[in-house]
Amino acid sequence: MFPVEFKPGIYWVGSMDWSMRNFHGYSTERGSSYNAYLIMDEKITLIDTVKAPFCMEMLGRIRNIVDPAKIDYIVSNHVEPDHSGGIPFMMQQCPNAKIVTSDPNGLKGLTGRYGERDYIAVKAGDTLSLGQRTLTFVPTPMLHWPDSMVTYCPEEELLFSNDAFGQHLASVGRFEDDNDLSEVMHQAKKYYANILMLFGPQAQKAITALSELKISMIATGHGVSWRSHIPEIIQAYKDWSSFKKTDKAVVVFDTMWHTTEIMAKNVADAFQKAGISPRLFDLRCDHISDVMTELLDAKYIAVGSPTINNQMMPTVAGFFCYMKGLAPKGLKGFAFGSYGWGGQSIPQVEEALKDCKVEIALDQQKIQNTVNPPFLKKLQQNVVNMVSSQK
Ligand code: FEO
């Protein structure tokens, strides 16, 4: 297990989770990494740890540089166990280290999880001298936990950003320019949409605070770090946190006997006809976290469900539960679907859209039994008219 030198004397000593495919309901098809960093200075400092089962990998990397017993500080930017889970293990390796955490929420969270330790609680602007280098701390509360903070080293122009700017992406190339940039940006967007979307105002506040810092490298808590495209990822965060829209529609559906599926395809065609790029998601095979990634910058959403046992399909209900929690903003849309007799699912979908703060821009589009050409023509025209009326 080798460390990766990020700057002279500063090393990535994290761990790679190639196998993770689900993070709290978010599909992670590229795995992830838990990034920890070792700063070799007069005071040897570890920035964050890793998820508990991965501690031996981190330890192996550290041992390639220094005897872990010599570590003086562990900076814990975030209490969530994918970053702090290694603290008890590391405290056995370096029992004299002090743990630096945010005041008061990091202190409360770490004490609650790991008991009384030798903590140093820091507030905005507090500094810690390591010898040749200094660390300063910037709280980023609710980005995405109350305790979250980032750590900045001015001498190195290096930001340890923890969850912010990260991705669930396992890769031996530790920087964005070692990887396919479009894949890194996609995974960064997916991470933002599924972890941080709810906290747009807090993200904007954090970006404002960070804009005062000179940053030549962002060392993230997950995935790859940034050194060649820092303005691009910061601009992306500005766009995502303000829900900047593109001409895009997201069409989501489940189906029983393919009628709602045919409607979904016609809805997508109609959006395309109206100059709005459609993305079609079939909940029988697509993951709700991929839907959220596309919803982040979409203008429209259309959701379809047939009626089953007087309800919408459970997949559609689960999607709405997830969407409501992440609270995308500025969407317009409508409900559609087919039914055999009662047809309760379509008004239920419309209510669920309203509950997710979607502006209803078109009446419910529904058909009993199965579709026919005149119905599909009218459906397409209704969608085209809706888009025209919104311009
Ligand atoms: Fe990567 Fe919020 O923990």
Boltz pocket constraint, residues with backbone or C-beta under 6 A from the ligand:
constraints:
  - pocket:
      binder: B
      contacts: [[A, 78], [A, 80], [A, 82], [A, 83], [A, 144], [A, 145], [A, 163], [A, 221], [A, 222]]
      max_distance: 6.0
